Amino acid sequence: MEFFTTIYFSLVFFIFSYFCKRVFQTKSHCCYMLGYECFKATDDRKLDTESCVRVVMRNRNLGLEQYRFLLQTMVNSGLGEETYGPRSVLAGREETPTLKDAHEEMDEIMFETLDRLFLKTGVSPSDIDILVVDVSLFSPAPSLTARIVNRYKMRGNIKTFSLSGMGCSASMVAVDLVQQLFKSYKNAFAVVVSSETIGPHWYCGKEKSMMLSNCLFRSGGCSVLLTNKSCLKHRALMKLSHSVRTNIGSNDEAYGCCIQIEDNQGYNGFLLTRDLTKAAAKAFTMNLKLLVPKILPIQELVRFAIISVYKNNKKTATPTTESSKTSLNLKTGIDHFCIHPGGRAVVDGLGKSLGLSEYDLEPARMALHRFGNTSAGGLWYVLGYMEAKKRLKKGDKILMISLGAGFMCNNCVWEVMKDMENGNVWEECLDRYPVSRKKLMNPYAVKYSWINDECLNFVRMDFSNLILSSTS
């Protein structure tokens, strides 16, 4: 009897110690978002139909075939009339960018969003303990983090990190990095700045697979304030619940499907191959295998397991994406889907594979239409749309999905800590959204589409005039 009593109390003590440890770990390793600010450029930087055509017509390397392809791509891009371009491109300096152009582009995005973030949250720049900047294509010396430290005269013991070369998925890498650092640095503030330089990397060649970036990428970015101070929990907008990163760069096809190279004419650009969709599907599937058990209720996992066993026994060979669509219901654990607005094909593909409705995909579609693909900053415009539309309520779970060069898939889950309803960068245009699927096709379809014979004759005439002017 005494033996069993000892075993009983030992077991109780072990369980009590285990749960105490988990509770204290959770408190010390928490990651709260106190605020985020997306960049919105001035109206003189809007790339509407006419300004885009002027940029295209300046490219003297284009033949009629490339011009036709480029216009067709713009028609189907999902971008609207109000996206923003870099000043250097709008000024006609896309072939001769300078270091000053790159710095000015970054300064405007970084400093404007940081100024508003510090003002809105009441946190001083001198309070920041960790600073992470992710900009894939621009890595100057001194670094961009050093530029921010100098501008705001931050403390000498601040921990700074500059991430480059990670593409559209870099922001989730930065957030995960902060979460890991919070395990070592207690009661800390961290700032993540996510953006990209568009102007110095504008492609001026004629390779079709390298021209796509010009049609999709636009100026934008975001600054995010994070903390692990449990005393500020009541001020937090969201809490990071899970973060899973997947990298399949060991695969040669995946590594080269989204890569910066130089074409045969010596023009730098971003090459997007046909292996991109295959790599994205593989990375996304691997990521979900790790993430799903953490976010879905046990009954949904059991149901999915039973269905999977049944299908295997019936020998019905079903692709992974279709299996996810028909069997696994992510909505049992997730309320909102924040998909990177990388392009219409990306949004459509992820929506189909996850079995999402048009309501679920609306934020990503509208962010793409209004702001374009702003690379690493894109997810935050999607989140901003959800907040502006007052979709986010306390207790809701948000799945952020990002894909990037490498090839990587980095996803995370946030829990909403309070009802969110800030107008943010969407405030002035929110009454115009959502726009219908029909209206998502931009005005190129009417004015300059290759499918219109009259417009095609106009294109030929303009193209011929361009050649004559360049040779005279």
C-alpha positions, -999 to 999 in steps of 0.1 A, spaced: 0 0 0 28 24 9 45 15 -24 15 25 -45 10 57 -25 46 66 -32 41 59 -69 8 79 -69 24 110 -54 54 107 -76 32 106 -106 12 136 -95 44 155 -88 58 146 -122 26 157 -140 24 189 -119 61 197 -127 56 190 -164 27 213 -167 43 241 -147 73 239 -170 51 241 -200 32 271 -186 64 290 -177 79 281 -211 49 294 -229 49 327 -210 87 332 -216 85 322 -253 54 341 -263 55 364 -293 29 392 -294 23 416 -322 17 451 -309 13 468 -342 21 469 -379 22 496 -406 21 491 -443 36 516 -468 14 536 -491 31 557 -517 20 591 -530 -4 593 -560 23 605 -583 38 571 -581 8 552 -594 14 528 -623 -19 531 -642 -25 518 -677 -10 548 -695 22 550 -674 28 513 -677 25 514 -715 50 543 -715 75 522 -695 69 492 -719 74 513 -750 107 526 -738 121 490 -739 137 490 -773 147 453 -770 111 442 -774 99 427 -806 62 424 -815 60 389 -801 74 400 -767 52 431 -767 22 409 -773 32 385 -745 38 413 -721 5 430 -727 -14 397 -724 4 390 -691 -6 425 -678 -42 419 -688 -43 387 -668 -21 398 -638 -49 407 -615 -34 441 -608 -55 473 -609 -49 509 -618 -35 521 -584 -4 500 -577 28 520 -571 61 520 -589 96 532 -580 105 568 -588 135 558 -609 113 537 -633 86 564 -636 113 589 -643 127 567 -672 159 556 -655 152 519 -653 182 511 -675 206 533 -655 197 529 -618 220 543 -592 228 534 -556 211 566 -546 179 555 -562 180 522 -543 186 540 -510 159 565 -516 134 538 -524 142 519 -492 144 550 -470 109 562 -480 94 528 -472 114 520 -440 113 554 -423 76 562 -431 63 529 -418 86 530 -387 77 566 -379 40 557 -379 46 525 -360 65 542 -331 39 570 -330 9 547 -329 23 522 -304 40 547 -281 72 526 -281 104 546 -285 131 536 -309 155 535 -279 134 507 -264 140 483 -293 162 453 -285 161 434 -318 159 447 -353 154 425 -384 153 439 -419 145 415 -449 151 429 -483 161 402 -508 178 421 -537 196 450 -520 223 444 -494 244 476 -491 273 484 -467 266 497 -441 235 475 -439 199 487 -439 197 478 -402 226 501 -396 209 528 -416 178 525 -393 199 525 -362 216 557 -373 184 574 -383 167 567 -349 199 568 -328 191 534 -313 210 518 -284 245 504 -288 235 469 -276 207 464 -301 208 430 -319 205 436 -357 200 411 -385 199 417 -422 182 390 -443 187 389 -481 179 365 -510 148 349 -495 122 365 -518 85 368 -510 88 345 -480 114 365 -461 89 382 -437 79 349 -422 116 340 -418 121 372 -399 91 366 -376 104 331 -369 138 344 -362 124 369 -337 104 341 -320 136 321 -316 155 350 -302 128 357 -277 137 324 -260 171 340 -251 161 376 -247 134 382 -220 111 412 -219 123 425 -253 109 446 -281 116 436 -317 110 453 -350 107 435 -384 109 456 -416 99 437 -448 103 452 -482 120 450 -516 139 473 -540 121 473 -574 137 501 -593 173 489 -595 162 454 -605 137 463 -633 143 439 -661 151 456 -694 156 425 -716 133 405 -738 132 370 -722 96 361 -716 102 342 -684 121 372 -670 96 398 -680 70 385 -656 85 402 -626 79 436 -642 42 428 -645 37 417 -609 61 434 -585 53 468 -571 67 491 -544 56 484 -509 66 472 -475 57 469 -438 71 474 -403 60 452 -375 65 456 -337 67 424 -317 73 417 -280 75 388 -255 65 410 -225 36 392 -209 26 425 -191 17 439 -226 -6 411 -235 -36 433 -231 -22 457 -258 -14 430 -283 -32 427 -316 -22 391 -322 -2 362 -307 21 339 -327 8 304 -321 29 283 -345 56 288 -371 69 262 -396 96 267 -422 103 243 -451 133 246 -474 137 222 -504 168 240 -519 186 206 -520 166 198 -550 182 213 -581 149 220 -600 134 237 -569 166 257 -564 166 270 -600 129 276 -605 130 311 -591 164 326 -595 181 359 -603 203 356 -634 218 375 -663 203 370 -698 222 366 -730 222 403 -735 237 410 -701 205 422 -685 199 412 -649 165 398 -640 145 372 -622 139 339 -640 107 320 -633 107 285 -648 79 260 -653 93 240 -623 80 267 -600 45 253 -595 59 218 -589 84 232 -563 57 252 -546 34 222 -544 61 201 -529 73 227 -503 37 235 -494 28 199 -489 59 192 -467 51 223 -446 14 213 -441 25 178 -429 43 195 -400 18 223 -394 -16 205 -396 -12 183 -365 -5 215 -345 -36 235 -356 -64 210 -363 -86 194 -336 -80 157 -329 -114 147 -343 -106 162 -377 -72 144 -378 -88 111 -369 -115 117 -396 -88 125 -422 -67 94 -412 -97 71 -416 -106 86 -450 -69 83 -461 -67 46 -451 -100 39 -469 -87 55 -501 -54 36 -499 -73 4 -495 -94 12 -525 -62 21 -544 -77 54 -556 -45 73 -565 -53 109 -555 -27 137 -557 -17 153 -524 -33 186 -532 -66 170 -542 -65 149 -511 -62 181 -490 -90 197 -509 -115 168 -506 -106 154 -472 -87 177 -449 -108 206 -437 -85 233 -425 -114 255 -415 -119 233 -384 -88 250 -369 -84 281 -390 -107 311 -394 -89 332 -419 -64 325 -447 -37 351 -453 -22 341 -487 7 359 -502 -6 379 -532 22 367 -555 0 366 -586 -34 354 -597 -21 319 -605 -6 316 -570 -38 327 -553 -60 304 -575 -37 275 -570 -35 277 -532 -73 283 -530 -80 252 -551 -56 229 -532 -70 240 -498 -106 240 -509 -111 277 -500 -141 298 -509 -141 331 -527 -147 348 -494 -114 332 -481 -95 343 -512 -109 378 -514 -83 395 -492 -54 382 -513 -71 390 -546 -79 426 -534 -44 431 -521 -30 420 -554 -54 443 -573 -47 474 -551 -10 471 -543 4 444 -565 30 419 -554 51 438 -529 73 408 -522 80 401 -485 56 429 -475 26 414 -493 11 393 -465 7 424 -443 -15 442 -470 -37 411 -470 -39 412 -432 -47 449 -434 -76 442 -457 -90 417 -433 -87 442 -404 -102 471 -424 -132 449 -433 -136 441 -396 -133 404 -402 -108 397 -373 -125 390 -340 -109 380 -307 -100 343 -306 -98 339 -344 -69 320 -359 -51 333 -390 -29 311 -412 -3 331 -431 10 313 -462 42 324 -480 64 310 -508 98 322 -517 131 317 -536 153 289 -523 128 272 -527 109 278 -494 75 276 -479 72 294 -445 38 295 -428 26 307 -394 -5 308 -373 -16 339 -353 -43 341 -327 -63 374 -326 -61 389 -291 -88 416 -296 -113 428 -322 -93 445 -350 -109 473 -370 -83 498 -380 -87 513 -414 -49 514 -421 -37 518 -457 -71 506 -470 -91 534 -454 -94 557 -484 -103 530 -509 -122 505 -488 -156 515 -501 -145 504 -536 -136 469 -524 -142 441 -530 -143 444 -568 -160 417 -589 -140 390 -606 -149 406 -639 -135 439 -629 -102 423 -617 -92 422 -654 -75 456 -658 -80 482 -685 -52 468 -707 -79 444 -719 -99 473 -734 -71 496 -745 -41 475 -754 -51 438 -754 -35 417 -782 -69 399 -787 -84 431 -801 -74 435 -838 -79 472 -838 -57 476 -808 -31 452 -822 -29 474 -853 -23 504 -829 4 484 -812 21 476 -845 20 513 -855 34 524 -822 60 498 -823 71 508 -858 72 544 -848 94 535 -819 118 516 -841 120 545 -866 126 571 -838 154 550 -823 172 546 -856 168 582 -868 
